[in-house]
């Protein structure tokens, strides 16, 4: 069984194109200056529509982390246990990813890495950064 693969839509396509190029892209609102992730058509802070795409340095700190002992489907059986973390990126947004390369704790510095999965490139994080 294969792990699921995200399918881009009009709002997220630039993000997934960035992942394919090993660039972690995020949006910043030109009206209020706030960063946001996940991609969307309007700013989650001020509802402005003047959004720009920027490339993250790919570094952040773990905000929260959990260990998964029972994967959501049979496709994850071979990789359990694994950690999933909410990561506060240095540019001011938060995202969720699997942790690679060690055990993370709150505050652990991580950097974005990429996993090829089918025809999609998925961001993950590894310890360090």
Buried (B, 14 or more C-beta within 10 A) or exposed (E): EEBBEBEBEEBBEBBBBBBEEEBBBBBBBEEEEBBBBBBEEBBBEEEBEEBEBBEBEBBBBBBEBEEBEEBEEEEBEEEEEBBBBBBBBBBBBBBBBBBBEEEBEEEBBBBBBBBEEEEBBBBBBBBEB
